[in-house]
Amino acid sequence: MKILLLTKSKMYTCRLLEDLINEHTVVAVVCKNKEILAGTEMEKICIKENIPVIENNEMYTMLGKGTLPEADLAISNTYGRLIKKPLLDFLNGNCINIHCAILPAYKGVMSYNFGILNEENEWGVTAHYINEEFDQGDIIKIYKFPITSAAITVGELEKMAQEAAYRLTLEVINNWEKEGRPVGKPQEKTGKYYSREDFEKAKKIDLNSSAEEIERKIRAFYCPPYEGAYIEIEGKHFQLLPLNH
């Protein structure tokens, strides 16, 4: 299959790209902007394999000019950008997103953090068709796995989900090639959309919280090198770290 990969450079997305190169034809890698790939492992792979790297805005310009490489399927994985109608039309709706949470329960961004805050005992990743709204398209498959939210950090949950996302992406592509375009199931009108604003608000610890609530919030936002949960005193942030990390 000819695949257009919309992504960013992470350990597991680089691993995914290498596997796609071995089994399929990657016509281009699309990223938010080329600066975020500069010097990364993904850029090195693209240079080595002579795969074009295209910026998000450049992709739509190429669509308008009819110069975007032909593809059978677009895969969005950690892309973080709204996919617009011109690309959906270009690929006849054959655009899939791999969302590292269970839909429709956890839509939006930073969902790992809220999974721990909400004390979930199960997590998962979702393959779904892309439409013109974030995380609203028909579901192709959900892969679920148990978690112990009372004992893990968000960084640990992220690693578990990314490994599942890697496997699910390859499974969906390979099944598509063997069996044809999968039928998606419309999402139920439930769940919550988590925004970056929700994320920033949730990181702040109320000094009147219980010890259990504080400990849970620390684990939910511990993901170095990024700022984790914090207390605020006289306008200054004091970050709190989990024990044994």
Backbone hydrogen bonds, N-H to C=O, Kabsch-Sander energy under -0.5 kcal/mol:
donor,donor_aa,acceptor,acceptor_aa,energy
3,I,1,M,-0.6
3,I,25,T,-3.3
4,L,73,L,-2.5
5,L,3,I,-0.6
5,L,28,A,-2.2
6,L,4,L,-0.6
6,L,75,I,-3.2
7,T,5,L,-0.6
7,T,30,V,-2.4
8,K,77,N,-0.5
10,K,8,K,-0.8
14,C,10,K,-2.4
15,R,11,M,-1.7
16,L,12,Y,-2.1
17,L,13,T,-2.5
18,E,14,C,-2.2
19,D,15,R,-1.9
20,L,16,L,-2.6
21,I,17,L,-2.4
22,N,18,E,-1.6
23,E,19,D,-1.7
24,H,20,L,-3.0
25,T,1,M,-2.9
26,V,24,H,-0.6
27,V,3,I,-2.1
27,V,25,T,-0.8
28,A,3,I,-0.8
29,V,52,P,-2.7
30,V,5,L,-3.1
31,C,54,I,-2.3
36,I,33,N,-1.0
37,L,34,K,-1.0
38,A,34,K,-0.8
38,A,35,E,-0.7
40,T,37,L,-2.3
44,K,40,T,-1.8
45,I,41,E,-2.2
46,C,42,M,-2.4
47,I,43,E,-2.4
48,K,44,K,-2.5
49,E,45,I,-2.6
50,N,46,C,-0.6
50,N,47,I,-0.7
51,I,46,C,-2.6
54,I,29,V,-2.8
54,I,52,P,-0.5
56,N,31,C,-1.5
56,N,32,K,-0.7
59,M,55,E,-2.2
60,Y,56,N,-1.2
61,T,57,N,-1.6
62,M,58,E,-2.7
63,L,59,M,-2.0
64,G,60,Y,-1.9
65,K,61,T,-1.5
66,G,62,M,-1.0
66,G,63,L,-0.5
67,T,62,M,-2.7
68,L,62,M,-0.7
72,D,2,K,-2.6
73,L,2,K,-1.6
74,A,94,N,-2.2
75,I,4,L,-2.5
76,S,74,A,-0.5
76,S,96,I,-3.3
77,N,6,L,-2.8
77,N,75,I,-0.6
78,T,98,I,-0.6
87,L,84,K,-1.0
88,L,84,K,-1.6
89,D,85,K,-3.1
90,F,86,P,-2.0
91,L,87,L,-1.8
92,N,89,D,-1.4
93,G,88,L,-3.2
94,N,91,L,-2.1
95,C,93,G,-2.0
96,I,74,A,-2.9
97,N,128,H,-3.0
98,I,76,S,-2.4
99,H,97,N,-0.7
99,H,126,T,-3.2
100,C,98,I,-0.5
101,A,99,H,-1.8
103,L,101,A,-0.6
106,Y,102,I,-2.5
107,K,105,A,-0.6
107,K,192,K,-2.7
109,V,194,Y,-2.4
113,N,110,M,-0.5
114,F,110,M,-0.9
115,G,111,S,-1.9
116,I,112,Y,-1.7
117,L,113,N,-2.2
118,N,114,F,-2.3
119,E,116,I,-1.5
120,E,115,G,-2.4
123,W,145,F,-2.9
125,V,143,Y,-2.2
126,T,99,H,-3.2
127,A,141,K,-3.1
128,H,97,N,-2.3
128,H,126,T,-0.6
129,Y,138,D,-2.9
130,I,95,C,-2.4
131,N,133,E,-0.6
136,Q,133,E,-1.1
139,I,185,K,-3.0
140,I,127,A,-3.1
141,K,127,A,-1.6
143,Y,125,V,-2.7
144,K,142,I,-0.6
145,F,123,W,-2.8
147,I,121,N,-1.6
149,S,120,E,-0.8
149,S,147,I,-0.7
151,A,148,T,-2.4
152,I,148,T,-0.6
154,V,219,R,-2.3
155,G,222,Y,-1.3
157,L,153,T,-2.1
158,E,154,V,-2.5
159,K,155,G,-1.7
160,M,156,E,-1.8
161,A,157,L,-2.5
162,Q,158,E,-2.6
163,E,159,K,-1.9
164,A,160,M,-1.8
165,A,161,A,-2.7
166,Y,162,Q,-2.3
167,R,163,E,-1.9
168,L,164,A,-2.7
169,T,165,A,-2.4
170,L,166,Y,-1.7
171,E,167,R,-2.2
172,V,168,L,-2.6
173,I,169,T,-2.2
174,N,170,L,-2.6
175,N,171,E,-2.5
176,W,172,V,-2.2
177,E,173,I,-2.3
178,K,174,N,-1.8
179,E,175,N,-3.4
180,G,176,W,-2.2
185,K,139,I,-2.7
190,T,188,E,-2.1
192,K,105,A,-1.9
194,Y,107,K,-3.0
194,Y,192,K,-0.6
195,S,193,Y,-0.5
199,F,195,S,-2.0
200,E,196,R,-2.6
201,K,197,E,-2.2
202,A,198,D,-2.2
203,K,199,F,-1.2
204,K,200,E,-0.6
204,K,201,K,-0.9
205,I,230,Y,-3.0
209,S,206,D,-2.3
214,I,210,S,-2.3
215,E,211,A,-2.5
216,R,212,E,-2.3
217,K,213,E,-2.2
218,I,214,I,-2.3
219,R,215,E,-2.0
220,A,216,R,-2.1
221,F,217,K,-0.9
221,F,218,I,-0.8
222,Y,219,R,-0.7
223,C,221,F,-1.0
226,Y,223,C,-1.9
230,Y,203,K,-2.0
231,I,238,F,-2.2
233,I,231,I,-0.5
233,I,236,K,-2.2
236,K,233,I,-1.9
238,F,231,I,-2.5
240,L,229,A,-2.3
245,H,242,P,-1.0
